[in-house]
Amino acid sequence: MQVAGAALIAAGLAIGLAALVLLHALPTGLSPLRNAVSQYGITEYRGAYRIQTLAYATAGVGAAVGVAGLPGSAGIVVALCATFAIARALISWFPMDAPAADRTPTGSRHAVLAVAAFVAAGLASRELARLLDQDKIHGGIAAANGVLSLLMGLCLLSMVVARRTRYFGGVERAFYVCMTAWLAIVGILICLPDS
């Protein structure tokens, strides 16, 4: 189970990162500093955005599968990883509202899914950090996970503060970096002996 989980994480991150790099390289007219990543989903390049969201959902499934095989009580981490995966899998079918447009039910669903995905990832990292601190087996992984958990929490708070500013995109991308690094660490963790 853990090898399958690690493979899903690796494949999901590779495809998701490639799609993100492509979206940032295409002539979308969006600013990485100002515009949300979800805004790619309302451009003509929404197919690449959907690939990115599905790829991260795949990584989330891999994390849930892999963490389920860890010793100890990791049920809450599995549930949070599954919540992240479901939210990421659904979000591109509910595009965000354009920044100057009226609020729509579809845009509201997008916002709920975005919050669910980001909060679930942040909480999963915190809970896994707590579990790793208890097991005392993988000190380096536990420390890295703890730092990423803290950074994800800070990014989430910063996104709330920056929501209506011209820096939201940059803060959100900082969260993406932390989330990606955390998923990679989960992939490494579930492949280690004694896991």
Residue frames as qw, qx, qy, qz and C-alpha x, y, z in Angstrom:
[[0.000, 0.885, 0.466, 0.000, 0.00, 0.00, 0.00],
 [0.304, -0.807, 0.072, 0.502, 2.78, 2.42, 0.84],
 [0.396, -0.132, 0.581, 0.699, 4.58, 1.88, -2.47],
 [0.176, 0.618, 0.664, 0.383, 1.33, 2.56, -4.33],
 [0.174, -0.915, -0.287, 0.222, 0.79, 5.69, -2.22],
 [0.380, -0.592, 0.297, 0.645, 4.30, 6.96, -2.94],
 [0.352, 0.163, 0.676, 0.627, 3.85, 6.27, -6.68],
 [0.064, 0.800, 0.568, 0.183, 0.58, 8.22, -6.73],
 [0.269, -0.868, -0.054, 0.414, 2.21, 11.14, -4.91],
 [0.416, -0.350, 0.479, 0.689, 5.19, 11.16, -7.29],
 [0.269, 0.392, 0.697, 0.537, 3.02, 10.98, -10.41],
 [0.052, -0.873, -0.484, 0.004, 0.55, 13.57, -9.12],
 [0.305, -0.803, 0.063, 0.508, 3.25, 16.05, -8.16],
 [0.416, -0.146, 0.564, 0.698, 5.20, 15.59, -11.40],
 [0.169, 0.542, 0.668, 0.481, 2.12, 16.20, -13.55],
 [0.179, -0.890, -0.398, 0.130, 0.73, 18.92, -11.29],
 [0.369, -0.665, 0.167, 0.628, 3.99, 20.86, -11.20],
 [0.349, 0.067, 0.617, 0.702, 4.42, 20.52, -14.97],
 [0.057, 0.727, 0.617, 0.295, 0.91, 21.90, -15.50],
 [0.273, -0.882, -0.199, 0.329, 1.59, 24.80, -13.12],
 [0.403, -0.414, 0.369, 0.728, 4.85, 25.67, -14.85],
 [0.254, 0.344, 0.680, 0.596, 3.09, 25.53, -18.23],
 [0.061, -0.850, -0.521, -0.053, 0.26, 27.76, -17.01],
 [0.323, -0.810, 0.003, 0.490, 2.76, 30.33, -15.76],
 [0.385, -0.245, 0.530, 0.714, 4.64, 30.24, -19.07],
 [0.262, 0.549, 0.699, 0.376, 1.57, 30.63, -21.31],
 [0.062, 0.183, 0.071, 0.979, 0.39, 34.10, -22.40],
 [0.212, -0.580, -0.783, 0.069, -2.52, 34.21, -19.95],
 [0.024, -0.666, -0.073, -0.742, -2.11, 37.86, -18.95],
 [0.695, -0.676, -0.226, -0.099, -2.27, 36.82, -15.29],
 [0.101, 0.730, -0.513, 0.440, 0.19, 37.98, -12.66],
 [0.682, -0.106, -0.686, 0.229, 1.66, 35.37, -10.29],
 [0.172, 0.048, -0.494, 0.851, 1.83, 38.10, -7.66],
 [0.371, -0.006, 0.132, -0.919, -1.76, 39.34, -7.97],
 [0.725, 0.031, -0.321, -0.608, -3.95, 36.62, -9.49],
 [0.736, -0.244, 0.563, -0.288, -5.14, 33.43, -7.85],
 [0.170, -0.212, 0.910, 0.313, -4.05, 30.12, -9.36],
 [0.396, 0.449, 0.781, -0.178, -7.74, 29.34, -9.87],
 [0.324, 0.729, 0.001, -0.603, -7.99, 32.23, -12.29],
 [0.003, 0.334, -0.808, -0.486, -6.22, 30.04, -14.87],
 [0.239, 0.280, 0.929, -0.047, -9.43, 27.97, -14.77],
 [0.339, 0.769, 0.429, -0.330, -11.42, 30.83, -16.31],
 [0.087, 0.660, -0.459, -0.589, -9.00, 31.42, -19.17],
 [0.788, 0.416, -0.303, -0.338, -8.73, 29.61, -22.48],
 [0.380, 0.424, -0.802, 0.180, -6.10, 27.42, -20.77],
 [0.675, -0.368, 0.310, -0.560, -8.55, 25.89, -18.31],
 [0.951, 0.107, -0.280, -0.076, -7.64, 22.39, -19.54],
 [0.528, 0.369, -0.564, 0.516, -4.14, 22.73, -18.09],
 [0.316, -0.423, 0.423, -0.736, -5.65, 24.05, -14.87],
 [0.897, -0.152, 0.000, -0.415, -7.91, 20.98, -14.68],
 [0.826, 0.240, -0.462, 0.214, -4.91, 18.69, -15.23],
 [0.165, 0.446, -0.553, 0.684, -3.16, 20.46, -12.35],
 [0.573, -0.341, 0.314, -0.675, -6.11, 20.07, -9.97],
 [0.963, -0.003, -0.141, -0.228, -6.60, 16.40, -10.86],
 [0.663, 0.369, -0.532, 0.375, -2.88, 15.74, -10.49],
 [0.077, -0.413, 0.563, -0.712, -2.81, 17.25, -7.00],
 [0.811, -0.199, 0.110, -0.539, -5.92, 15.22, -6.19],
 [0.904, 0.183, -0.384, 0.046, -3.98, 12.12, -7.24],
 [0.343, 0.402, -0.600, 0.601, -1.14, 13.12, -4.91],
 [0.462, -0.353, 0.360, -0.729, -3.70, 13.57, -2.13],
 [0.945, -0.051, -0.129, -0.296, -5.07, 10.07, -2.74],
 [0.727, 0.316, -0.516, 0.324, -1.50, 8.76, -2.61],
 [0.007, -0.433, 0.548, -0.715, -0.93, 10.52, 0.70],
 [0.730, -0.256, 0.192, -0.604, -4.14, 9.06, 2.15],
 [0.953, 0.107, -0.273, -0.079, -3.26, 5.56, 0.95],
 [0.575, 0.392, -0.539, 0.474, 0.33, 5.79, 2.15],
 [0.185, -0.434, 0.484, -0.737, -0.44, 7.31, 5.54],
 [0.855, -0.214, -0.031, -0.471, -3.09, 4.64, 6.13],
 [0.907, 0.115, -0.377, 0.146, -0.25, 2.11, 6.15],
 [0.167, 0.567, -0.532, 0.606, 1.76, 3.91, 8.84],
 [0.471, -0.287, -0.773, 0.314, 1.85, 2.44, 12.33],
 [0.061, -0.219, -0.429, 0.874, -0.19, 4.22, 14.96],
 [0.218, 0.690, 0.643, -0.251, -3.37, 6.19, 14.81],
 [0.162, -0.189, 0.348, 0.904, -3.24, 8.13, 11.56],
 [0.209, 0.574, 0.787, 0.084, -6.99, 8.05, 10.81],
 [0.062, 0.873, 0.233, -0.425, -7.44, 11.82, 11.06],
 [0.131, -0.557, 0.502, 0.649, -4.52, 12.41, 8.67],
 [0.238, 0.170, 0.875, 0.387, -6.00, 9.91, 6.20],
 [0.160, 0.751, 0.630, -0.117, -9.40, 11.65, 6.40],
 [0.017, -0.839, 0.036, 0.542, -7.83, 15.08, 5.88],
 [0.189, -0.328, 0.697, 0.609, -5.77, 13.85, 2.90],
 [0.222, 0.410, 0.855, 0.230, -8.93, 12.33, 1.42],
 [0.098, 0.851, 0.389, -0.338, -10.79, 15.63, 1.93],
 [0.102, -0.663, 0.370, 0.643, -7.96, 17.46, 0.17],
 [0.228, -0.046, 0.841, 0.488, -8.05, 14.97, -2.72],
 [0.208, 0.623, 0.753, 0.024, -11.82, 15.21, -3.18],
 [0.045, 0.872, 0.166, -0.458, -11.80, 19.01, -3.08],
 [0.127, -0.542, 0.541, 0.631, -8.93, 19.21, -5.61],
 [0.265, 0.163, 0.882, 0.355, -10.64, 16.69, -7.90],
 [0.161, 0.725, 0.669, -0.042, -13.90, 18.69, -7.96],
 [0.139, -0.692, -0.121, 0.698, -12.68, 22.28, -7.97],
 [0.105, -0.224, 0.513, 0.822, -12.01, 22.74, -11.70],
 [0.017, -0.453, -0.816, -0.360, -15.61, 21.79, -12.50],
 [0.189, -0.875, -0.431, 0.114, -16.74, 24.77, -10.41],
 [0.506, 0.373, -0.010, 0.778, -14.75, 27.71, -11.80],
 [0.240, -0.455, -0.359, 0.779, -14.19, 30.81, -9.74],
 [0.242, 0.901, 0.355, -0.061, -16.08, 33.98, -10.52],
 [0.506, 0.522, 0.010, 0.687, -14.16, 36.57, -12.50],
 [0.374, -0.170, -0.424, 0.807, -12.71, 39.17, -10.11],
 [0.145, 0.053, 0.045, -0.987, -15.09, 42.00, -11.12],
 [0.423, -0.242, -0.689, -0.537, -18.15, 39.79, -11.73],
 [0.652, -0.405, 0.139, -0.626, -21.15, 39.19, -9.50],
 [0.280, -0.278, 0.889, -0.233, -21.01, 36.22, -7.14],
 [0.714, 0.070, -0.465, -0.519, -22.56, 33.03, -8.58],
 [0.895, -0.315, 0.213, -0.235, -23.48, 29.69, -6.99],
 [0.911, 0.291, -0.146, 0.253, -20.71, 28.04, -9.03],
 [0.297, 0.653, -0.380, 0.584, -18.16, 30.58, -7.80],
 [0.554, -0.583, 0.335, -0.492, -19.34, 30.08, -4.22],
 [0.994, -0.090, 0.060, -0.027, -18.86, 26.32, -4.56],
 [0.687, 0.509, -0.280, 0.436, -15.38, 26.98, -5.92],
 [0.087, -0.697, 0.403, -0.587, -14.55, 29.08, -2.86],
 [0.814, -0.406, 0.261, -0.323, -15.79, 26.35, -0.49],
 [0.974, 0.158, -0.045, 0.156, -13.74, 23.71, -2.31],
 [0.448, 0.644, -0.341, 0.518, -10.63, 25.91, -2.25],
 [0.372, -0.638, 0.419, -0.529, -10.95, 26.51, 1.48],
 [0.949, -0.201, 0.157, -0.185, -11.61, 22.81, 2.10],
 [0.871, 0.352, -0.184, 0.289, -8.53, 21.76, 0.12],
 [0.281, 0.649, -0.393, 0.588, -6.15, 24.29, 1.67],
 [0.523, -0.564, 0.374, -0.519, -7.38, 23.86, 5.23],
 [0.990, -0.088, 0.047, -0.100, -7.39, 20.05, 4.92],
 [0.756, 0.425, -0.292, 0.404, -3.79, 20.06, 3.67],
 [0.009, 0.659, -0.410, 0.631, -2.70, 22.43, 6.43],
 [0.720, -0.437, 0.306, -0.444, -4.42, 20.40, 9.15],
 [0.988, 0.104, -0.105, 0.043, -3.12, 17.11, 7.73],
 [0.542, 0.528, -0.411, 0.508, 0.43, 18.44, 7.90],
 [0.283, -0.592, 0.423, -0.625, -0.10, 19.57, 11.51],
 [0.892, -0.254, 0.182, -0.326, -1.61, 16.25, 12.58],
 [0.914, 0.264, -0.223, 0.210, 1.12, 14.26, 10.85],
 [0.236, 0.628, -0.465, 0.578, 3.74, 16.44, 12.57],
 [0.585, -0.493, 0.363, -0.531, 2.10, 15.61, 15.91],
 [0.992, -0.029, 0.037, -0.117, 2.11, 11.87, 15.14],
 [0.745, 0.455, -0.320, 0.369, 5.74, 11.92, 14.00],
 [0.077, -0.659, 0.470, -0.583, 6.79, 13.76, 17.15],
 [0.796, -0.357, 0.293, -0.392, 5.19, 10.95, 19.16],
 [0.989, 0.139, -0.055, 0.011, 6.82, 8.06, 17.29],
 [0.370, -0.802, 0.434, 0.178, 10.42, 9.39, 17.65],
 [0.851, 0.089, 0.441, 0.271, 11.52, 7.26, 14.65],
 [0.549, 0.491, 0.308, 0.602, 12.07, 9.74, 11.82],
 [0.316, -0.662, -0.227, 0.641, 13.42, 12.87, 13.51],
 [0.182, -0.204, 0.371, 0.887, 14.49, 14.68, 10.33],
 [0.100, -0.406, -0.726, -0.546, 11.19, 14.00, 8.58],
 [0.291, -0.714, -0.600, 0.214, 9.31, 15.06, 11.71],
 [0.269, -0.541, -0.052, 0.795, 11.24, 18.33, 11.90],
 [0.056, -0.006, 0.532, 0.845, 10.75, 19.13, 8.21],
 [0.189, -0.542, -0.763, -0.299, 7.06, 18.26, 8.47],
 [0.301, -0.690, -0.467, 0.465, 6.72, 20.50, 11.52],
 [0.175, -0.376, 0.165, 0.895, 8.34, 23.45, 9.74],
 [0.067, -0.175, -0.669, -0.720, 6.14, 22.98, 6.67],
 [0.234, -0.627, -0.743, 0.022, 3.08, 22.68, 8.86],
 [0.235, -0.643, -0.249, 0.685, 3.92, 26.00, 10.49],
 [0.088, -0.225, 0.403, 0.883, 4.61, 27.65, 7.12],
 [0.103, -0.386, -0.788, -0.468, 1.34, 26.33, 5.67],
 [0.234, -0.708, -0.603, 0.283, -0.53, 27.76, 8.64],
 [0.193, -0.547, 0.011, 0.815, 1.16, 31.14, 8.19],
 [0.025, 0.014, 0.622, 0.783, 0.35, 31.09, 4.47],
 [0.136, -0.567, -0.792, -0.181, -3.30, 30.29, 5.18],
 [0.212, -0.745, -0.381, 0.505, -3.56, 33.22, 7.61],
 [0.172, -0.397, 0.288, 0.854, -1.74, 35.46, 5.14],
 [0.032, 0.278, 0.756, 0.592, -4.17, 34.45, 2.37],
 [0.141, -0.746, -0.641, 0.112, -7.07, 35.59, 4.54],
 [0.224, -0.709, -0.070, 0.665, -5.34, 38.94, 5.14],
 [0.134, -0.339, 0.507, 0.781, -4.22, 39.34, 1.51],
 [0.417, 0.451, 0.789, 0.026, -7.53, 38.20, -0.03],
 [0.303, 0.886, 0.350, -0.014, -8.44, 41.63, -1.38],
 [0.212, -0.811, 0.306, 0.452, -4.92, 42.91, -1.99],
 [0.626, 0.685, -0.320, -0.193, -2.65, 42.82, -5.00],
 [0.029, 0.564, -0.818, 0.107, -0.42, 40.24, -3.30],
 [0.840, -0.087, 0.351, -0.406, -2.87, 37.36, -2.92],
 [0.879, 0.414, -0.225, -0.071, -1.41, 35.39, -5.84],
 [0.337, 0.593, -0.645, 0.344, 2.08, 35.47, -4.37],
 [0.439, -0.355, 0.640, -0.522, 0.88, 34.33, -0.95],
 [0.913, 0.122, 0.169, -0.350, -1.20, 31.55, -2.51],
 [0.758, 0.504, -0.406, 0.074, 1.78, 30.38, -4.53],
 [0.016, -0.540, 0.718, -0.438, 3.86, 30.30, -1.33],
 [0.738, -0.131, 0.480, -0.456, 1.19, 27.96, 0.07],
 [0.900, 0.381, -0.129, -0.170, 1.46, 25.82, -3.08],
 [0.410, 0.595, -0.644, 0.251, 5.22, 25.54, -2.57],
 [0.314, -0.370, 0.716, -0.502, 4.75, 24.43, 1.05],
 [0.848, 0.094, 0.281, -0.440, 1.91, 22.05, 0.14],
 [0.800, 0.489, -0.342, -0.062, 3.97, 20.49, -2.66],
 [0.201, 0.540, -0.733, 0.361, 6.99, 20.09, -0.39],
 [0.550, -0.240, 0.600, -0.530, 4.81, 18.53, 2.29],
 [0.921, 0.230, 0.061, -0.308, 3.30, 16.01, -0.13],
 [0.621, 0.552, -0.541, 0.128, 6.82, 15.13, -1.30],
 [0.108, -0.461, 0.741, -0.475, 7.88, 14.58, 2.32],
 [0.795, -0.042, 0.386, -0.466, 4.88, 12.31, 2.87],
 [0.865, 0.421, -0.242, -0.129, 6.00, 10.33, -0.19],
 [0.352, 0.539, -0.691, 0.329, 9.48, 9.96, 1.29],
 [0.430, -0.354, 0.603, -0.570, 8.14, 9.10, 4.75],
 [0.886, 0.046, 0.227, -0.402, 5.94, 6.27, 3.57],
 [0.816, 0.449, -0.363, 0.035, 8.89, 4.68, 1.76],
 [0.018, 0.644, -0.662, 0.382, 11.19, 4.66, 4.80],
 [0.535, -0.076, -0.829, 0.146, 11.85, 1.54, 6.86],
 [0.169, -0.273, -0.713, 0.623, 9.83, 1.33, 10.10],
 [0.305, 0.064, -0.032, -0.950, 7.01, 3.32, 8.51]]
